[in-house]
Amino acid sequence: METARKVNGVKSVQSVIKALSMLEVLGDAACPLSLTDVCKAIGLNMSTTYRLIQTLVQQGFVHHDHNTG
């Protein structure tokens, strides 16, 4: 179960913060990023990053380019 954390006195859900950080990184990128690039940019491990990306792809927020991997 996801834990809530207080940021500036307001409870926040960590997985949402991670996903939004990922969207910011992907949106700011000038070219497609690899999973490793995204991991390094947001400071998460490969497993967590992969699961978040897969969820964002399934929901239509991220496009997986099958030509570049």
C-alpha positions in Angstrom: 0.0 0.0 0.0 1.3 3.5 -1.0 2.2 5.7 1.9 1.4 9.3 2.2 4.0 11.9 3.1 3.5 15.5 4.2 5.0 18.1 1.9 4.5 21.7 3.0 2.0 20.5 5.5 -0.1 18.6 2.9 -0.3 14.9 2.6 0.9 13.6 -0.8 1.1 10.2 -2.5 4.6 9.2 -3.4 3.8 7.2 -6.5 2.0 10.2 -8.0 4.9 12.5 -7.3 7.3 9.9 -8.9 5.0 9.6 -12.0 4.7 13.4 -12.4 8.5 13.8 -12.1 8.9 11.2 -14.8 6.4 13.0 -17.0 8.4 16.3 -16.5 11.7 14.5 -17.5 10.1 12.9 -20.5 8.4 16.1 -21.6 11.6 18.1 -21.3 13.7 15.6 -23.3 14.8 16.7 -26.8 14.9 13.1 -28.0 13.6 9.7 -26.8 15.0 8.5 -23.5 16.1 5.0 -22.5 14.8 3.4 -19.3 18.3 3.9 -17.9 18.2 7.6 -18.8 14.9 8.0 -17.0 16.1 6.1 -14.0 19.2 8.4 -13.7 17.1 11.6 -14.2 14.6 10.8 -11.5 16.7 8.8 -9.1 14.6 5.6 -9.0 15.6 2.0 -9.5 15.0 0.2 -12.8 12.1 -1.9 -11.5 10.1 1.1 -10.1 10.8 3.2 -13.2 9.7 0.4 -15.5 6.4 -0.2 -13.7 5.6 3.5 -13.7 6.4 3.9 -17.4 4.3 0.9 -18.2 1.4 2.3 -16.3 1.8 5.7 -18.0 1.9 3.9 -21.4 -1.2 1.9 -20.6 -3.1 5.0 -19.7 -2.0 6.9 -22.8 0.3 9.5 -21.1 3.5 8.1 -22.6 4.2 6.6 -26.0 6.7 3.7 -26.4 8.7 4.0 -29.6 9.2 0.5 -30.7 11.8 1.6 -33.2 14.2 3.0 -30.6 13.3 0.6 -27.8 
